[in-house]
Each structure stands twice: as structure tokens, then as C-alpha cells.
Amino acid sequence: MLGQLDPYLVGAVLLAVLALDGSLLIGAVLPGDAAIVVAGTALTGPAEIAVAAVAGMAGCYLGATGGWLIGRRYGSRVRHSRVGRWIGEHRWARAERLATGTGSGPALAAAYFLPVVNSLTPILAGTLGMPYARFIRWALAGSAAWVTTYLVLGSLAGEFVRENEHLTVPIAGCVAILVAGLAVIGRRARASRTARVSEPDGSPAPQSVSPPPR
């Protein structure tokens, strides 16, 4: 079914998804990585990949600009909102380290390959007052590499499935098991991290010294 879709329609949908990914935190629910790979499975050739890549980069530009403006206008209120708390403070902190650390420009570009975090960095860049020209330059560089890489991977995966339909069910089963295992590992890691934060430091309580008997 995906292979029969018009590449321009695929590009239009991808543009909309990636625009929402960077501006309205849709990437916390529907990671842009998955959307790009699925779009890639519908493409069969360099020309179709190029059309979708241009649309995807346009969507990233709109999303990054919208996210930067939201961060500039509302500051940290987004981070501390109900949605921001649901996303998780550890993800916000990770994105903030990328936006403020040494070499923050290349780090912002590389952040596109980090699911969920890539949808937070535009808002944080605006909140932290990063100049728009510097931010969007690195955002476009990162989005170009991100979109093109995953579209090519998706196209190769789609071609493989179309040529080996008899392997579709076993491969899907393996992927489902892998995803479930990673989800369990991630849940346990978060629970362990939460337990370490909430538990006391374990230092013994100071003991009172009784006065010597008279």
C-alpha cells in the first residue's frame, strides 16, 4: 500500500508531521524518526527520495522556527507545563545540555538523531536566548542529514520487504520482540534512577553523646 502512494503526497504529509514535531512537541508522542522511515518505505528511487527530502527539510525548518519562537515568547512555562512534566525533566535536561554545552552548534545538529530530544531543542534554544540565525543554521544542517539518512534507510527497507515478502512476518516478530525488550529495559532503568534519587543518602544519623554519670 505504501509503495503505491504518490511521492508528492508522502512529502506533504512528512512536511506537516515534522513541522508539528519541532513546534508543538508532537515528537514526544510520534517520533519524527519513525515518520521519516515509514515515508521512506513508500519511495522507490533517488528522484522520489529527493522530493520527500526537500519537503521534510521544509517541515523541519518550519518546526524549528516555530519552536524557537514559542521558547522565545513563553520561556520555561512550556517546560513546567503539564505536557512538559509528562515528557520528563531528564529529557529536558539532556536537551538543555546539548543547547548550552561546549560546541552547542554541532550538538544541536546531532540532536536530530536523538528521539524526543530533537523536538525539545528548538523551544530550549528560544528560551535560552540563542540567536535565531545561529540556531537555524545548525538546525538546517542537522535536519538535512537526519531526513536524508532515514529516508534512504526506509527506502532500502521497503525495497527489501517488497522483494522478500515471505520474510515479512518473521522480521516483524523479531522487531516487535526487540522493541518490547528495549521498552522493558528503559522502564527498569527509569525506575532505578527514580529510586536512587528518592532514597536517603544512607549516612548514619548523628548519635547523641550522653553525659558521664556523676
Residue frames as a rotation matrix with the C-alpha (Angstrom) as fourth column:
MET 1
0.562 0.827 0.000 0.00
0.827 -0.562 0.000 0.00
0.000 0.000 -1.000 0.00
LEU 2
0.467 -0.445 -0.764 2.75
0.149 -0.812 0.564 2.46
-0.872 -0.377 -0.313 0.89
GLY 3
-0.557 -0.776 0.296 4.58
0.392 0.068 0.917 1.73
-0.732 0.627 0.266 -2.35
GLN 4
-0.221 0.566 0.794 1.52
0.965 0.007 0.263 2.88
0.143 0.824 -0.548 -4.32
LEU 5
0.536 0.438 -0.721 1.36
0.614 -0.789 -0.022 6.34
-0.579 -0.431 -0.692 -2.74
ASP 6
0.723 -0.251 0.644 2.27
0.412 -0.592 -0.693 9.42
0.555 0.766 -0.325 -4.72
PRO 7
-0.179 -0.882 -0.436 5.70
0.938 -0.020 -0.345 10.75
0.295 -0.471 0.831 -3.58
TYR 8
-0.623 -0.001 0.783 4.33
-0.004 -1.000 -0.004 14.31
0.783 -0.006 0.623 -3.51
LEU 9
0.527 0.836 0.157 1.59
-0.274 -0.007 0.962 13.21
0.805 -0.549 0.225 -1.11
VAL 10
0.517 -0.443 -0.732 4.19
0.781 0.595 0.191 11.44
0.351 -0.670 0.654 1.03
GLY 11
-0.563 -0.794 0.230 6.27
0.662 -0.599 -0.450 14.62
0.495 -0.101 0.863 1.06
ALA 12
-0.211 0.565 0.798 3.29
-0.297 -0.815 0.498 16.79
0.931 -0.131 0.340 2.02
VAL 13
0.808 0.517 -0.282 2.38
0.064 0.400 0.914 14.53
0.585 -0.757 0.290 4.95
LEU 14
0.193 -0.830 -0.523 6.02
0.943 0.305 -0.136 14.37
0.272 -0.467 0.841 6.06
LEU 15
-0.564 -0.359 0.744 6.27
0.256 -0.932 -0.255 18.17
0.785 0.046 0.618 5.93
ALA 16
0.286 0.773 0.567 3.24
-0.418 -0.431 0.799 18.54
0.862 -0.466 0.200 8.19
VAL 17
0.818 0.034 -0.574 4.43
0.407 0.672 0.619 15.91
0.407 -0.740 0.536 10.69
LEU 18
-0.104 -0.961 -0.255 7.94
0.950 -0.020 -0.312 17.37
0.295 -0.275 0.915 11.01
ALA 19
-0.398 0.046 0.916 6.61
-0.017 -0.999 0.043 20.92
0.917 0.002 0.398 11.30
LEU 20
0.643 0.694 0.323 4.49
-0.395 -0.060 0.917 19.82
0.656 -0.717 0.236 14.27
ASP 21
0.559 -0.495 -0.665 7.36
0.665 0.747 0.003 17.72
0.496 -0.443 0.747 15.64
GLY 22
-0.443 -0.895 -0.045 9.58
0.774 -0.357 -0.523 20.72
0.452 -0.267 0.851 16.35
SER 23
-0.665 0.193 0.721 6.97
-0.209 -0.976 0.069 23.29
0.717 -0.105 0.689 17.33
LEU 24
0.185 0.858 0.479 4.14
-0.843 -0.111 0.526 21.57
0.504 -0.501 0.703 19.22
LEU 25
-0.464 -0.517 0.719 6.12
-0.846 0.498 -0.188 18.69
-0.261 -0.696 -0.669 20.79
ILE 26
0.664 0.695 -0.275 4.34
-0.747 0.626 -0.223 16.07
0.017 0.354 0.935 18.65
GLY 27
0.051 -0.756 -0.653 7.67
-0.525 0.536 -0.661 14.26
0.850 0.376 -0.370 18.57
ALA 28
-0.633 -0.234 0.738 7.13
-0.772 0.258 -0.580 13.21
-0.055 -0.938 -0.344 22.19
VAL 29
0.192 0.796 0.575 4.21
-0.532 0.576 -0.620 11.04
-0.825 -0.186 0.534 21.01
LEU 30
0.916 0.075 0.393 5.10
0.291 0.552 -0.782 10.29
-0.275 0.831 0.484 17.38
PRO 31
0.111 -0.961 -0.255 8.89
0.156 -0.237 0.959 10.37
-0.981 -0.146 0.124 16.96
GLY 32
0.535 0.065 -0.842 9.92
-0.695 -0.533 -0.482 12.02
-0.480 0.844 -0.240 13.74
ASP 33
-0.582 -0.813 0.011 12.43
-0.693 0.504 0.516 9.24
-0.425 0.293 -0.857 13.12
ALA 34
-0.513 0.464 0.722 9.63
0.336 0.883 -0.328 6.70
-0.790 0.074 -0.609 12.71
ALA 35
0.554 0.771 -0.313 7.64
0.039 -0.400 -0.916 9.03
-0.832 0.495 -0.251 10.45
ILE 36
0.179 -0.568 -0.803 10.62
-0.904 -0.417 0.093 9.55
-0.388 0.710 -0.588 8.14
VAL 37
-0.803 -0.496 0.330 11.43
-0.369 0.849 0.379 5.83
-0.468 0.183 -0.865 7.92
VAL 38
-0.137 0.839 0.526 7.79
0.456 0.525 -0.719 4.97
-0.879 0.141 -0.455 7.14
ALA 39
0.650 0.326 -0.686 7.73
-0.365 -0.658 -0.658 7.68
-0.667 0.678 -0.309 4.49
GLY 40
-0.267 -0.864 -0.426 10.92
-0.872 0.029 0.488 6.25
-0.410 0.502 -0.762 3.02
THR 41
-0.603 0.056 0.796 9.35
0.102 0.995 0.007 2.82
-0.791 0.086 -0.606 2.58
ALA 42
0.486 0.860 0.153 6.92
0.351 -0.032 -0.936 4.38
-0.800 0.509 -0.318 0.09
LEU 43
0.567 -0.355 -0.744 9.74
-0.683 -0.707 -0.183 5.77
-0.461 0.612 -0.643 -2.08
THR 44
0.594 -0.319 0.739 11.44
0.452 0.892 0.021 3.87
-0.665 0.322 0.674 -4.90
GLY 45
0.335 -0.562 0.757 14.31
0.885 -0.089 -0.457 5.80
0.324 0.822 0.467 -6.37
PRO 46
-0.593 -0.702 -0.395 16.57
0.793 -0.595 -0.131 8.83
-0.143 -0.391 0.909 -5.96
ALA 47
-0.720 0.341 0.604 14.09
0.089 -0.818 0.568 11.24
0.688 0.463 0.559 -7.56
GLU 48
0.374 0.919 -0.127 11.28
0.220 0.046 0.974 10.32
0.901 -0.392 -0.185 -5.16
ILE 49
0.223 -0.381 -0.897 13.65
0.974 0.131 0.186 10.42
0.047 -0.915 0.400 -2.19
ALA 50
-0.807 -0.566 0.169 14.81
0.570 -0.821 -0.032 13.90
0.157 0.071 0.985 -3.24
VAL 51
-0.267 0.796 0.544 11.22
-0.010 -0.566 0.824 15.17
0.964 0.214 0.159 -3.41
ALA 52
0.667 0.551 -0.502 10.42
0.441 0.251 0.862 13.86
0.601 -0.796 -0.076 0.07
ALA 53
-0.117 -0.795 -0.595 13.76
0.993 -0.078 -0.091 15.09
0.026 -0.601 0.799 1.46
VAL 54
-0.795 -0.131 0.592 13.08
0.238 -0.966 0.106 18.67
0.558 0.225 0.799 0.32
ALA 55
0.192 0.946 0.261 9.59
-0.121 -0.241 0.963 18.50
0.974 -0.216 0.069 1.85
GLY 56
0.563 -0.014 -0.826 10.96
0.729 0.480 0.488 17.02
0.390 -0.877 0.280 5.06
MET 57
-0.526 -0.819 -0.228 13.64
0.844 -0.470 -0.259 19.71
0.105 -0.329 0.939 5.40
ALA 58
-0.540 0.436 0.720 10.99
-0.084 -0.879 0.469 22.38
0.837 0.193 0.511 4.83
GLY 59
0.569 0.778 -0.265 8.95
0.150 0.219 0.964 20.83
0.808 -0.588 0.008 7.62
CYS 60
0.172 -0.609 -0.774 12.00
0.976 0.210 0.052 20.82
0.131 -0.765 0.631 9.91
TYR 61
-0.775 -0.450 0.445 12.60
0.443 -0.888 -0.126 24.50
0.452 0.099 0.887 9.10
LEU 62
-0.073 0.837 0.543 9.01
-0.262 -0.541 0.799 25.41
0.962 -0.084 0.259 9.99
GLY 63
0.686 0.344 -0.641 9.09
0.429 0.520 0.738 23.27
0.587 -0.782 0.209 13.13
ALA 64
-0.188 -0.849 -0.493 12.44
0.969 -0.080 -0.233 24.64
0.159 -0.522 0.838 14.31
THR 65
-0.760 -0.058 0.647 11.36
0.129 -0.990 0.063 28.22
0.637 0.131 0.760 13.69
GLY 66
0.256 0.942 0.216 8.03
-0.207 -0.164 0.964 27.71
0.944 -0.292 0.153 15.42
GLY 67
0.559 -0.094 -0.824 9.66
0.722 0.544 0.428 26.01
0.407 -0.834 0.372 18.39
TRP 68
-0.557 -0.827 -0.076 12.26
0.785 -0.494 -0.373 28.77
0.271 -0.267 0.925 18.73
LEU 69
-0.541 0.428 0.724 9.52
-0.182 -0.900 0.396 31.43
0.821 0.082 0.564 18.66
ILE 70
0.584 0.764 -0.274 7.46
0.076 0.284 0.956 29.55
0.808 -0.579 0.107 21.28
GLY 71
0.219 -0.594 -0.774 10.50
0.954 0.298 0.041 29.28
0.206 -0.747 0.632 23.53
ARG 72
-0.756 -0.524 0.393 11.31
0.484 -0.851 -0.204 32.96
0.441 0.035 0.897 22.99
ARG 73
-0.270 0.757 0.595 7.74
-0.312 -0.654 0.690 34.00
0.911 0.001 0.412 23.81
TYR 74
0.701 0.712 0.032 6.80
-0.308 0.262 0.914 31.69
0.643 -0.651 0.404 26.66
GLY 75
-0.103 -0.846 0.523 10.20
-0.917 -0.122 -0.379 30.82
0.385 -0.519 -0.764 28.13
SER 76
-0.917 -0.390 -0.079 10.28
-0.316 0.835 -0.450 28.00
0.242 -0.388 -0.889 30.66
ARG 77
-0.255 0.893 0.371 6.49
-0.844 -0.018 -0.535 27.87
-0.471 -0.450 0.759 31.05
VAL 78
0.409 0.360 -0.838 6.31
-0.776 0.620 -0.112 25.16
0.480 0.697 0.533 28.37
ARG 79
-0.460 -0.713 -0.530 8.88
-0.282 0.683 -0.674 23.07
0.842 -0.161 -0.514 30.24
HIS 80
-0.991 0.052 0.123 6.97
-0.112 0.177 -0.978 23.30
-0.073 -0.983 -0.170 33.51
SER 81
-0.200 0.966 -0.161 3.52
-0.969 -0.170 0.180 22.82
0.146 0.192 0.970 31.98
ARG 82
0.421 0.441 0.793 1.56
-0.583 0.801 -0.135 19.59
-0.694 -0.406 0.594 32.31
VAL 83
0.987 -0.087 -0.136 2.83
-0.068 0.542 -0.837 18.38
0.147 0.836 0.529 28.93
GLY 84
0.252 -0.960 0.119 6.38
-0.639 -0.258 -0.725 19.37
0.727 0.107 -0.679 29.83
ARG 85
-0.138 -0.256 0.957 6.23
-0.942 0.333 -0.047 17.39
-0.306 -0.908 -0.287 33.07
TRP 86
0.774 0.465 0.429 4.81
-0.306 0.869 -0.389 14.41
-0.554 0.170 0.815 31.20
ILE 87
0.752 -0.567 -0.337 7.75
-0.308 0.150 -0.939 14.46
0.583 0.810 -0.062 28.78
GLY 88
0.747 -0.460 -0.480 10.12
0.660 0.594 0.459 14.20
0.074 -0.660 0.748 31.74
GLU 89
0.885 -0.424 -0.193 12.65
-0.317 -0.851 0.419 16.51
-0.342 -0.309 -0.887 33.32
HIS 90
0.126 -0.901 0.416 15.56
0.166 0.432 0.886 14.22
-0.978 -0.043 0.204 32.38
ARG 91
0.163 -0.030 0.986 14.79
0.975 0.155 -0.157 14.72
-0.148 0.987 0.055 28.68
TRP 92
0.943 0.172 0.284 14.59
0.212 -0.970 -0.119 18.49
0.255 0.172 -0.951 29.10
ALA 93
0.661 -0.749 -0.040 17.88
-0.291 -0.306 0.906 18.46
-0.692 -0.587 -0.420 31.00
ARG 94
0.016 -0.661 0.750 19.54
0.636 0.585 0.503 16.42
-0.772 0.469 0.430 28.26
ALA 95
0.442 0.222 0.869 18.33
0.864 -0.366 -0.346 18.81
0.242 0.904 -0.353 25.59
GLU 96
0.997 -0.079 0.014 19.50
-0.079 -0.941 0.328 21.79
-0.013 -0.328 -0.945 27.66
ARG 97
0.331 -0.934 0.139 22.99
0.070 0.171 0.983 20.31
-0.941 -0.315 0.122 27.96
LEU 98
-0.011 -0.305 0.952 23.13
0.948 0.301 0.107 20.00
-0.319 0.904 0.286 24.18
ALA 99
0.632 0.385 0.672 21.97
0.642 -0.746 -0.176 23.58
0.434 0.543 -0.719 23.69
THR 100
0.944 -0.211 0.255 24.33
-0.307 -0.845 0.438 25.16
0.123 -0.492 -0.862 26.23
GLY 101
0.665 -0.718 0.205 27.40
0.325 0.526 0.786 22.92
-0.672 -0.456 0.583 26.33
THR 102
-0.208 -0.846 -0.491 30.70
-0.394 -0.387 0.833 23.30
-0.895 0.367 -0.253 24.57
GLY 103
-0.985 -0.152 -0.082 30.20
-0.125 0.301 0.945 23.04
-0.119 0.941 -0.316 20.82
SER 104
-0.368 0.923 0.113 26.48
0.004 0.123 -0.992 23.62
-0.930 -0.365 -0.049 21.16
GLY 105
-0.012 0.360 -0.933 26.09
-0.913 -0.385 -0.136 24.32
-0.408 0.850 0.333 17.42
PRO 106
-0.575 -0.235 -0.784 27.22
-0.612 0.759 0.221 20.87
0.543 0.607 -0.580 16.20
ALA 107
-0.966 0.245 0.081 25.44
0.106 0.664 -0.740 19.32
-0.236 -0.707 -0.667 19.18
LEU 108
-0.196 0.938 -0.287 22.17
-0.490 -0.347 -0.800 20.92
-0.850 -0.016 0.527 18.06
ALA 109
-0.067 0.113 -0.991 22.66
-0.983 0.163 0.085 19.44
0.172 0.980 0.100 14.61
ALA 110
-0.813 -0.318 -0.488 23.43
-0.261 0.948 -0.184 15.99
0.521 -0.022 -0.854 16.05
ALA 111
-0.769 0.548 0.330 20.40
-0.338 0.090 -0.937 16.24
-0.543 -0.832 0.116 18.37
TYR 112
-0.026 0.791 -0.611 18.14
-1.000 -0.027 0.008 15.48
-0.010 0.611 0.792 15.41
PHE 113
-0.238 -0.118 -0.964 19.24
-0.377 0.926 -0.021 11.86
0.895 0.358 -0.265 15.71
LEU 114
-0.994 -0.034 -0.108 18.04
0.090 0.352 -0.932 11.69
0.070 -0.935 -0.346 19.35
PRO 115
-0.305 0.952 0.022 14.32
0.506 0.142 0.851 10.79
0.807 0.270 -0.525 19.52
VAL 116
0.558 0.676 -0.481 12.13
0.807 -0.307 0.505 13.14
0.194 -0.670 -0.717 21.62
VAL 117
0.003 -0.630 -0.776 15.14
0.643 -0.593 0.484 15.33
-0.765 -0.501 0.404 22.49
ASN 118
-0.796 -0.373 0.476 15.14
0.602 -0.414 0.683 16.69
-0.058 0.830 0.554 18.92
SER 119
0.023 0.873 0.488 11.65
0.679 -0.372 0.633 18.10
0.734 0.317 -0.601 19.44
LEU 120
0.672 0.205 -0.712 12.71
0.724 -0.387 0.572 19.91
-0.158 -0.899 -0.408 22.64
THR 121
-0.282 -0.939 -0.197 15.85
0.868 -0.337 0.364 21.68
-0.408 -0.068 0.910 21.45
PRO 122
-0.394 0.126 0.910 14.09
0.585 -0.730 0.354 24.38
0.709 0.672 0.214 19.34
ILE 123
0.695 0.704 0.150 11.99
0.298 -0.472 0.830 25.51
0.655 -0.531 -0.538 22.32
LEU 124
0.608 -0.534 -0.587 15.02
0.692 -0.004 0.722 25.46
-0.388 -0.845 0.367 24.61
ALA 125
-0.413 -0.788 0.456 17.12
0.909 -0.389 0.152 27.40
0.057 0.477 0.877 22.11
GLY 126
-0.044 0.488 0.872 14.50
0.308 -0.823 0.477 30.15
0.950 0.289 -0.114 22.11
THR 127
0.873 0.397 -0.283 14.12
0.353 -0.116 0.928 30.03
0.336 -0.910 -0.241 25.88
LEU 128
0.370 -0.830 -0.416 17.88
0.793 0.049 0.608 30.35
-0.484 -0.555 0.676 26.42
GLY 129
0.693 -0.007 -0.721 18.13
-0.145 -0.981 -0.130 33.29
-0.706 0.195 -0.681 24.02
MET 130
-0.270 -0.791 0.549 20.24
0.526 0.357 0.772 31.62
-0.807 0.497 0.320 21.33
PRO 131
-0.408 0.101 -0.907 20.40
-0.580 -0.796 0.172 33.93
-0.705 0.596 0.384 18.28
TYR 132
0.573 0.769 0.284 17.95
-0.261 0.500 -0.826 32.73
-0.777 0.399 0.487 15.63
ALA 133
0.628 -0.355 -0.692 20.44
-0.755 -0.067 -0.652 32.95
0.185 0.932 -0.310 12.76
ARG 134
-0.492 -0.864 0.108 22.95
-0.859 0.462 -0.219 30.73
0.140 -0.200 -0.970 14.55
PHE 135
-0.326 0.440 0.837 20.29
-0.423 0.723 -0.545 28.29
-0.845 -0.532 -0.049 15.73
ILE 136
0.691 0.722 -0.033 18.55
-0.353 0.297 -0.887 27.84
-0.631 0.625 0.460 12.37
ARG 137
0.227 -0.693 -0.685 21.87
-0.941 0.025 -0.338 27.36
0.252 0.721 -0.646 10.56
TRP 138
-0.791 -0.557 0.254 22.74
-0.610 0.752 -0.251 24.34
-0.051 -0.353 -0.934 12.68
ALA 139
-0.131 0.833 0.537 19.14
-0.336 0.472 -0.815 23.13
-0.933 -0.287 0.218 12.72
LEU 140
0.695 0.380 -0.610 19.03
-0.674 0.050 -0.737 23.04
-0.250 0.923 0.291 8.93
ALA 141
-0.233 -0.854 -0.465 22.36
-0.893 0.378 -0.246 21.23
0.386 0.358 -0.850 8.75
GLY 142
-0.801 -0.065 0.595 21.19
-0.426 0.760 -0.491 18.60
-0.420 -0.646 -0.637 11.22
SER 143
0.178 0.961 0.210 17.75
-0.379 0.264 -0.887 18.20
-0.908 0.078 0.411 9.65
ALA 144
0.399 -0.085 -0.913 19.23
-0.915 0.039 -0.403 17.70
0.069 0.996 -0.062 6.18
ALA 145
-0.661 -0.704 -0.259 21.40
-0.657 0.710 -0.255 14.83
0.364 0.001 -0.931 7.39
TRP 146
-0.681 0.454 0.575 18.60
-0.339 0.502 -0.796 13.39
-0.650 -0.737 -0.188 9.54
VAL 147
0.349 0.919 -0.185 15.86
-0.576 0.055 -0.815 13.42
-0.739 0.391 0.549 6.93
THR 148
0.268 -0.289 -0.919 18.05
-0.922 0.200 -0.332 12.16
0.279 0.936 -0.213 4.09
THR 149
-0.762 -0.644 0.067 19.59
-0.628 0.711 -0.315 9.34
0.156 -0.282 -0.947 6.12
TYR 150
-0.594 0.570 0.567 16.31
-0.181 0.592 -0.785 7.94
-0.784 -0.569 -0.249 7.40
LEU 151
0.445 0.723 -0.529 14.54
-0.719 -0.063 -0.692 8.32
-0.534 0.688 0.492 4.05
VAL 152
-0.090 -0.569 -0.817 17.28
-0.887 0.419 -0.195 6.27
0.453 0.707 -0.542 2.38
LEU 153
-0.922 -0.243 0.303 17.13
-0.372 0.776 -0.509 3.65
-0.111 -0.582 -0.806 5.13
GLY 154
-0.161 0.951 0.264 13.35
-0.352 0.194 -0.915 3.48
-0.922 -0.240 0.304 4.85
SER 155
0.426 0.282 -0.860 13.51
-0.895 -0.012 -0.447 3.16
-0.137 0.959 0.247 1.07
LEU 156
-0.520 -0.694 -0.497 16.03
-0.717 0.672 -0.188 0.32
0.465 0.258 -0.847 1.32
ALA 157
-0.828 0.269 0.492 13.89
-0.237 0.627 -0.742 -1.42
-0.508 -0.731 -0.455 3.94
GLY 158
0.188 0.968 -0.168 10.76
-0.568 -0.032 -0.822 -1.05
-0.801 0.250 0.544 1.80
GLU 159
0.194 -0.195 -0.961 12.52
-0.944 0.228 -0.237 -2.44
0.266 0.954 -0.140 -1.26
PHE 160
-0.838 -0.545 -0.021 13.82
-0.508 0.794 -0.335 -5.40
0.199 -0.270 -0.942 0.76
VAL 161
-0.511 0.722 0.467 10.33
-0.241 0.401 -0.884 -6.20
-0.825 -0.564 -0.031 2.08
ARG 162
0.399 0.709 -0.581 8.78
-0.770 -0.084 -0.632 -5.96
-0.497 0.700 0.512 -1.38
GLU 163
0.018 -0.481 -0.877 11.36
-0.848 0.458 -0.268 -8.38
0.530 0.748 -0.399 -2.76
ASN 164
-0.810 -0.325 -0.487 11.16
-0.020 0.847 -0.532 -10.76
0.586 -0.421 -0.693 0.23
GLU 165
-0.103 0.880 0.465 7.53
-0.775 -0.364 0.517 -10.76
0.624 -0.307 0.719 1.24
HIS 166
0.468 0.294 -0.834 7.83
0.111 0.916 0.386 -14.25
0.877 -0.273 0.395 2.72
LEU 167
-0.423 -0.712 -0.561 10.16
0.716 0.118 -0.688 -12.84
0.556 -0.693 0.459 5.39
THR 168
-0.292 0.322 0.900 7.83
-0.230 -0.938 0.261 -10.02
0.928 -0.131 0.348 6.45
VAL 169
0.732 0.680 0.034 6.13
-0.215 0.184 0.959 -11.86
0.646 -0.710 0.281 9.32
PRO 170
0.502 -0.586 -0.636 9.33
0.825 0.546 0.147 -13.29
0.261 -0.599 0.757 10.91
ILE 171
-0.546 -0.738 0.396 11.10
0.589 -0.675 -0.445 -9.93
0.596 -0.010 0.803 10.65
ALA 172
-0.025 0.624 0.781 8.10
-0.355 -0.736 0.576 -8.09
0.934 -0.263 0.240 12.11
GLY 173
0.842 0.334 -0.423 8.05
0.207 0.523 0.827 -10.56
0.497 -0.784 0.372 15.00
CYS 174
0.041 -0.923 -0.383 11.75
0.959 0.144 -0.244 -10.03
0.281 -0.357 0.891 15.71
VAL 175
-0.589 -0.226 0.776 11.33
0.180 -0.973 -0.147 -6.26
0.788 0.053 0.614 15.61
ALA 176
0.420 0.827 0.375 8.34
-0.299 -0.264 0.917 -6.45
0.857 -0.497 0.136 17.98
ILE 177
0.724 -0.218 -0.655 10.34
0.630 0.596 0.499 -8.55
0.281 -0.773 0.568 20.45
LEU 178
-0.356 -0.930 0.088 13.29
0.840 -0.360 -0.406 -6.15
0.410 -0.071 0.909 20.21
VAL 179
-0.355 0.294 0.887 11.09
-0.147 -0.955 0.258 -3.09
0.923 -0.038 0.383 20.78
ALA 180
0.738 0.673 -0.057 9.35
-0.088 0.180 0.980 -4.75
0.669 -0.718 0.192 23.73
GLY 181
0.412 -0.670 -0.617 12.70
0.881 0.467 0.081 -5.68
0.234 -0.576 0.783 25.27
LEU 182
-0.604 -0.644 0.469 14.05
0.536 -0.764 -0.360 -2.16
0.590 0.034 0.807 24.89
ALA 183
0.073 0.717 0.693 10.86
-0.297 -0.648 0.701 -0.77
0.952 -0.258 0.166 26.45
VAL 184
0.849 0.222 -0.479 11.23
0.323 0.499 0.804 -3.05
0.417 -0.838 0.352 29.47
ILE 185
-0.044 -0.954 -0.297 14.91
0.971 0.029 -0.237 -2.15
0.234 -0.299 0.925 29.87
GLY 186
-0.566 -0.145 0.811 14.12
0.186 -0.981 -0.046 1.56
0.803 0.125 0.583 29.62
ARG 187
0.480 0.818 0.317 11.29
-0.224 -0.235 0.946 1.28
0.848 -0.525 0.071 32.16
ARG 188
0.719 -0.269 -0.641 13.53
0.664 0.538 0.520 -0.53
0.205 -0.799 0.565 34.63
ALA 189
-0.385 -0.910 0.157 16.31
0.829 -0.415 -0.375 2.00
0.406 -0.014 0.914 34.12
ARG 190
-0.273 0.363 0.891 13.91
-0.162 -0.930 0.330 4.87
0.948 -0.054 0.313 34.83
ALA 191
0.792 0.597 -0.130 12.57
-0.012 0.229 0.973 3.09
0.611 -0.769 0.188 37.92
SER 192
0.341 -0.756 -0.559 16.12
0.925 0.377 0.054 2.51
0.170 -0.536 0.827 39.18
ARG 193
-0.585 -0.559 0.588 17.05
0.495 -0.820 -0.287 6.13
0.642 0.123 0.757 38.57
THR 194
0.153 0.736 0.660 13.94
-0.299 -0.602 0.740 7.33
0.942 -0.311 0.127 40.38
ALA 195
0.835 0.151 -0.529 14.69
0.383 0.532 0.755 5.04
0.396 -0.833 0.387 43.32
ARG 196
-0.117 -0.961 -0.249 18.24
0.956 -0.040 -0.292 6.35
0.271 -0.272 0.923 43.61
VAL 197
-0.539 -0.048 0.841 17.02
0.096 -0.995 0.005 9.94
0.837 0.084 0.541 43.60
SER 198
0.340 0.835 0.432 14.29
-0.391 -0.292 0.873 9.35
0.855 -0.466 0.228 46.18
GLU 199
0.632 -0.088 -0.770 16.18
0.595 0.691 0.409 7.16
0.496 -0.717 0.489 48.63
PRO 200
0.951 -0.310 0.001 18.15
-0.227 -0.693 0.684 8.80
-0.212 -0.651 -0.729 51.51
ASP 201
0.429 -0.862 -0.270 21.89
-0.745 -0.168 -0.646 9.15
0.512 0.478 -0.714 51.24
GLY 202
0.673 -0.085 -0.735 22.37
0.222 0.971 0.092 6.33
0.706 -0.225 0.672 53.71
SER 203
-0.411 -0.853 0.322 24.66
-0.130 -0.295 -0.947 8.27
0.902 -0.431 0.010 56.03
PRO 204
-0.259 0.321 -0.911 24.20
0.848 0.526 -0.055 7.28
0.462 -0.787 -0.408 59.68
ALA 205
0.626 0.567 0.536 22.26
0.202 -0.782 0.590 9.64
0.753 -0.261 -0.604 61.85
PRO 206
-0.354 -0.795 0.492 24.34
-0.340 -0.380 -0.860 11.55
0.871 -0.472 -0.136 64.39
GLN 207
0.198 0.344 -0.918 24.30
0.666 0.640 0.384 9.91
0.719 -0.687 -0.103 67.79
SER 208
0.606 0.058 0.794 23.88
-0.426 -0.819 0.385 11.96
0.672 -0.571 -0.471 70.89
VAL 209
-0.370 -0.807 -0.460 26.58
0.189 0.420 -0.888 11.63
0.909 -0.416 -0.002 73.49
SER 210
0.716 0.649 -0.255 25.23
0.335 0.000 0.942 11.00
0.612 -0.760 -0.217 76.99
PRO 211
0.298 -0.605 0.738 26.94
-0.737 -0.637 -0.224 12.90
0.606 -0.477 -0.637 79.77
PRO 212
-0.496 -0.535 -0.684 29.10
0.028 0.777 -0.629 10.73
0.868 -0.331 -0.370 82.01
PRO 213
0.521 0.718 -0.462 27.39
0.465 0.215 0.859 9.54
0.716 -0.662 -0.222 85.20
ARG 214
0.168 -0.400 0.901 28.10
-0.630 -0.747 -0.214 11.58
0.759 -0.532 -0.377 88.29
